[in-house]
Amino acid sequence: MPHSKAPAVFFKASPTDRISLAQYRGDIYSKAALRDSNDHFRAIRDLGPAVWLPKYKLWAVARFDDVKACLRADDKLISGKGIAANPILNRLETKITLTCDGDVHKRRRSMLMKPLLPAELQNLRQRIQG
């Protein structure tokens, strides 16, 4: 089944947020959307850099440059308080790279990324093709 190639980031809104930006009322978690999300993500991208999803009380960011900016704003958009649209999952104590912040995240990410650096991949290529 086709999947959207566009990255997307979702942010849970706090109760004090005032929603005054673009809204998307499509159901991004419907069975049809989960099979093929292209139309949903295209509509979100067309609406703007940050789009409110009222059904899920989430902000969606689906444009590549905007997603990249969000991921680099880790001092403001933190992951340690939850990354899922499901509050049950957000309460679980999962100490993984994706759900930690600050120096812990940077340290873990550098360990995970090291094998994916060009020099390391070249060594792997030689071993595989050798």
MOGIFEN-V180428 format. One record per helix or strand of 2 or more residues. SS is the DSSP state (H for helix, E for strand). FROM is the first residue (numbers start at 1). LEN is the number of residues. If there is no record, write none. Layout:
# MOGIFEN-V180428
ss: [SS,SS]
from: [FROM,FROM]
len: [LEN,LEN]
This chain:
# MOGIFEN-V180428
ss: [E,H,H,E,E,H,H,H,H,H]
from: [9,31,38,51,58,64,87,97,102,118]
len: [4,5,10,3,4,9,5,3,13,12]
